[in-house]
Amino acid sequence: ATAAILVLAANTAYADFPRLSSIIAGDGFLPRQLANRGDRLVFSNGVLVLAFAAGALIVAFGGITNALIPLYAVGVFLSFTISQSGMCKRWFIRREPGWKFALPINVTGAVTTGLVAVIAGVTKFTEGAWIVFIIIPLLILLMRSIHKHYQKSERELEVSTPLDYRDIHHTVIVPISK
């Protein structure tokens, strides 16, 4: 059962983390290098980041996969809760056709998975679940600082236009290779 869970988790992670990190990088909350597609049309940098993180967890937990289950459980149910909550917000704001039917389903999902995440986090806290409670806020702070950096860079690179357009003189430098 543990092997099956880990195979499914690895498949999901390696299929979707690079894509998700690419979208987040496109929004400016992760380094832009994560948005680049590699030679095989995959987001190779995202795969490398994920492989490094997985390796670090294996080393940190001494290769004992059962020790990673509490961390996995809290992480999965926390991500389900965030996803369900996002859908609740979407239905409530957009009020698209069928929203009155879908909203209660997503509210139920958000509350249920949130309760499971809290219960798993509390009961498995000393078994490794505490890592999620440290890493998630740190990742949020990191992503916000990356976004602030990109916003600051954009402001510094803005070109202001003078009021009198006749005084504009442009110099264009085109790099070429020999």
MODELLER restraints for C-alpha pairs under 7 A, 6 or more apart:
rsr = mdl.restraints
at = mdl.atoms
rsr.add(forms.Gaussian(group=physical.xy_distance, feature=features.Distance(at['CA:14:A'], at['CA:47:A']), mean=6.44, stdev=0.5))
rsr.add(forms.Gaussian(group=physical.xy_distance, feature=features.Distance(at['CA:17:A'], at['CA:46:A']), mean=6.81, stdev=0.5))
rsr.add(forms.Gaussian(group=physical.xy_distance, feature=features.Distance(at['CA:18:A'], at['CA:43:A']), mean=5.47, stdev=0.5))
rsr.add(forms.Gaussian(group=physical.xy_distance, feature=features.Distance(at['CA:18:A'], at['CA:46:A']), mean=4.24, stdev=0.5))
rsr.add(forms.Gaussian(group=physical.xy_distance, feature=features.Distance(at['CA:18:A'], at['CA:47:A']), mean=5.80, stdev=0.5))
rsr.add(forms.Gaussian(group=physical.xy_distance, feature=features.Distance(at['CA:19:A'], at['CA:43:A']), mean=6.72, stdev=0.5))
rsr.add(forms.Gaussian(group=physical.xy_distance, feature=features.Distance(at['CA:21:A'], at['CA:34:A']), mean=6.29, stdev=0.5))
rsr.add(forms.Gaussian(group=physical.xy_distance, feature=features.Distance(at['CA:21:A'], at['CA:46:A']), mean=6.60, stdev=0.5))
rsr.add(forms.Gaussian(group=physical.xy_distance, feature=features.Distance(at['CA:22:A'], at['CA:34:A']), mean=5.23, stdev=0.5))
rsr.add(forms.Gaussian(group=physical.xy_distance, feature=features.Distance(at['CA:22:A'], at['CA:35:A']), mean=4.02, stdev=0.5))
rsr.add(forms.Gaussian(group=physical.xy_distance, feature=features.Distance(at['CA:23:A'], at['CA:35:A']), mean=6.91, stdev=0.5))
rsr.add(forms.Gaussian(group=physical.xy_distance, feature=features.Distance(at['CA:24:A'], at['CA:30:A']), mean=6.03, stdev=0.5))
rsr.add(forms.Gaussian(group=physical.xy_distance, feature=features.Distance(at['CA:25:A'], at['CA:31:A']), mean=5.64, stdev=0.5))
rsr.add(forms.Gaussian(group=physical.xy_distance, feature=features.Distance(at['CA:25:A'], at['CA:32:A']), mean=5.09, stdev=0.5))
rsr.add(forms.Gaussian(group=physical.xy_distance, feature=features.Distance(at['CA:25:A'], at['CA:34:A']), mean=6.07, stdev=0.5))
rsr.add(forms.Gaussian(group=physical.xy_distance, feature=features.Distance(at['CA:25:A'], at['CA:35:A']), mean=5.75, stdev=0.5))
rsr.add(forms.Gaussian(group=physical.xy_distance, feature=features.Distance(at['CA:26:A'], at['CA:32:A']), mean=6.56, stdev=0.5))
rsr.add(forms.Gaussian(group=physical.xy_distance, feature=features.Distance(at['CA:26:A'], at['CA:35:A']), mean=6.25, stdev=0.5))
rsr.add(forms.Gaussian(group=physical.xy_distance, feature=features.Distance(at['CA:28:A'], at['CA:147:A']), mean=5.20, stdev=0.5))
rsr.add(forms.Gaussian(group=physical.xy_distance, feature=features.Distance(at['CA:28:A'], at['CA:150:A']), mean=6.51, stdev=0.5))
rsr.add(forms.Gaussian(group=physical.xy_distance, feature=features.Distance(at['CA:29:A'], at['CA:143:A']), mean=4.83, stdev=0.5))
rsr.add(forms.Gaussian(group=physical.xy_distance, feature=features.Distance(at['CA:29:A'], at['CA:144:A']), mean=6.34, stdev=0.5))
rsr.add(forms.Gaussian(group=physical.xy_distance, feature=features.Distance(at['CA:29:A'], at['CA:146:A']), mean=5.60, stdev=0.5))
rsr.add(forms.Gaussian(group=physical.xy_distance, feature=features.Distance(at['CA:29:A'], at['CA:147:A']), mean=4.67, stdev=0.5))
rsr.add(forms.Gaussian(group=physical.xy_distance, feature=features.Distance(at['CA:30:A'], at['CA:143:A']), mean=5.87, stdev=0.5))
rsr.add(forms.Gaussian(group=physical.xy_distance, feature=features.Distance(at['CA:30:A'], at['CA:146:A']), mean=6.20, stdev=0.5))
rsr.add(forms.Gaussian(group=physical.xy_distance, feature=features.Distance(at['CA:33:A'], at['CA:45:A']), mean=6.90, stdev=0.5))
rsr.add(forms.Gaussian(group=physical.xy_distance, feature=features.Distance(at['CA:34:A'], at['CA:43:A']), mean=6.72, stdev=0.5))
rsr.add(forms.Gaussian(group=physical.xy_distance, feature=features.Distance(at['CA:34:A'], at['CA:45:A']), mean=5.39, stdev=0.5))
rsr.add(forms.Gaussian(group=physical.xy_distance, feature=features.Distance(at['CA:34:A'], at['CA:46:A']), mean=5.58, stdev=0.5))
rsr.add(forms.Gaussian(group=physical.xy_distance, feature=features.Distance(at['CA:35:A'], at['CA:43:A']), mean=6.67, stdev=0.5))
rsr.add(forms.Gaussian(group=physical.xy_distance, feature=features.Distance(at['CA:36:A'], at['CA:43:A']), mean=5.91, stdev=0.5))
rsr.add(forms.Gaussian(group=physical.xy_distance, feature=features.Distance(at['CA:37:A'], at['CA:43:A']), mean=4.45, stdev=0.5))
rsr.add(forms.Gaussian(group=physical.xy_distance, feature=features.Distance(at['CA:37:A'], at['CA:44:A']), mean=6.36, stdev=0.5))
rsr.add(forms.Gaussian(group=physical.xy_distance, feature=features.Distance(at['CA:38:A'], at['CA:44:A']), mean=5.28, stdev=0.5))
rsr.add(forms.Gaussian(group=physical.xy_distance, feature=features.Distance(at['CA:61:A'], at['CA:67:A']), mean=6.59, stdev=0.5))
rsr.add(forms.Gaussian(group=physical.xy_distance, feature=features.Distance(at['CA:70:A'], at['CA:124:A']), mean=5.86, stdev=0.5))
rsr.add(forms.Gaussian(group=physical.xy_distance, feature=features.Distance(at['CA:70:A'], at['CA:127:A']), mean=6.68, stdev=0.5))
rsr.add(forms.Gaussian(group=physical.xy_distance, feature=features.Distance(at['CA:70:A'], at['CA:128:A']), mean=6.20, stdev=0.5))
rsr.add(forms.Gaussian(group=physical.xy_distance, feature=features.Distance(at['CA:70:A'], at['CA:129:A']), mean=5.47, stdev=0.5))
rsr.add(forms.Gaussian(group=physical.xy_distance, feature=features.Distance(at['CA:71:A'], at['CA:128:A']), mean=5.80, stdev=0.5))
rsr.add(forms.Gaussian(group=physical.xy_distance, feature=features.Distance(at['CA:71:A'], at['CA:129:A']), mean=4.70, stdev=0.5))
rsr.add(forms.Gaussian(group=physical.xy_distance, feature=features.Distance(at['CA:71:A'], at['CA:132:A']), mean=6.70, stdev=0.5))
rsr.add(forms.Gaussian(group=physical.xy_distance, feature=features.Distance(at['CA:73:A'], at['CA:120:A']), mean=6.98, stdev=0.5))
rsr.add(forms.Gaussian(group=physical.xy_distance, feature=features.Distance(at['CA:74:A'], at['CA:117:A']), mean=5.23, stdev=0.5))
rsr.add(forms.Gaussian(group=physical.xy_distance, feature=features.Distance(at['CA:74:A'], at['CA:120:A']), mean=5.93, stdev=0.5))
rsr.add(forms.Gaussian(group=physical.xy_distance, feature=features.Distance(at['CA:74:A'], at['CA:121:A']), mean=5.79, stdev=0.5))
rsr.add(forms.Gaussian(group=physical.xy_distance, feature=features.Distance(at['CA:74:A'], at['CA:129:A']), mean=6.52, stdev=0.5))
rsr.add(forms.Gaussian(group=physical.xy_distance, feature=features.Distance(at['CA:75:A'], at['CA:132:A']), mean=6.75, stdev=0.5))
rsr.add(forms.Gaussian(group=physical.xy_distance, feature=features.Distance(at['CA:77:A'], at['CA:113:A']), mean=5.51, stdev=0.5))
rsr.add(forms.Gaussian(group=physical.xy_distance, feature=features.Distance(at['CA:77:A'], at['CA:114:A']), mean=6.81, stdev=0.5))
rsr.add(forms.Gaussian(group=physical.xy_distance, feature=features.Distance(at['CA:77:A'], at['CA:116:A']), mean=6.68, stdev=0.5))
rsr.add(forms.Gaussian(group=physical.xy_distance, feature=features.Distance(at['CA:77:A'], at['CA:117:A']), mean=5.04, stdev=0.5))
rsr.add(forms.Gaussian(group=physical.xy_distance, feature=features.Distance(at['CA:78:A'], at['CA:114:A']), mean=6.57, stdev=0.5))
rsr.add(forms.Gaussian(group=physical.xy_distance, feature=features.Distance(at['CA:78:A'], at['CA:117:A']), mean=5.60, stdev=0.5))
rsr.add(forms.Gaussian(group=physical.xy_distance, feature=features.Distance(at['CA:80:A'], at['CA:113:A']), mean=6.36, stdev=0.5))
rsr.add(forms.Gaussian(group=physical.xy_distance, feature=features.Distance(at['CA:81:A'], at['CA:110:A']), mean=4.73, stdev=0.5))
rsr.add(forms.Gaussian(group=physical.xy_distance, feature=features.Distance(at['CA:81:A'], at['CA:113:A']), mean=5.34, stdev=0.5))
rsr.add(forms.Gaussian(group=physical.xy_distance, feature=features.Distance(at['CA:81:A'], at['CA:114:A']), mean=5.27, stdev=0.5))
rsr.add(forms.Gaussian(group=physical.xy_distance, feature=features.Distance(at['CA:84:A'], at['CA:106:A']), mean=5.38, stdev=0.5))
rsr.add(forms.Gaussian(group=physical.xy_distance, feature=features.Distance(at['CA:84:A'], at['CA:109:A']), mean=6.09, stdev=0.5))
rsr.add(forms.Gaussian(group=physical.xy_distance, feature=features.Distance(at['CA:84:A'], at['CA:110:A']), mean=4.87, stdev=0.5))
rsr.add(forms.Gaussian(group=physical.xy_distance, feature=features.Distance(at['CA:85:A'], at['CA:110:A']), mean=5.56, stdev=0.5))
rsr.add(forms.Gaussian(group=physical.xy_distance, feature=features.Distance(at['CA:87:A'], at['CA:106:A']), mean=6.50, stdev=0.5))
rsr.add(forms.Gaussian(group=physical.xy_distance, feature=features.Distance(at['CA:88:A'], at['CA:103:A']), mean=5.67, stdev=0.5))
rsr.add(forms.Gaussian(group=physical.xy_distance, feature=features.Distance(at['CA:88:A'], at['CA:106:A']), mean=5.76, stdev=0.5))
rsr.add(forms.Gaussian(group=physical.xy_distance, feature=features.Distance(at['CA:88:A'], at['CA:107:A']), mean=6.21, stdev=0.5))
rsr.add(forms.Gaussian(group=physical.xy_distance, feature=features.Distance(at['CA:91:A'], at['CA:99:A']), mean=5.40, stdev=0.5))
rsr.add(forms.Gaussian(group=physical.xy_distance, feature=features.Distance(at['CA:91:A'], at['CA:103:A']), mean=6.02, stdev=0.5))
rsr.add(forms.Gaussian(group=physical.xy_distance, feature=features.Distance(at['CA:121:A'], at['CA:129:A']), mean=5.62, stdev=0.5))
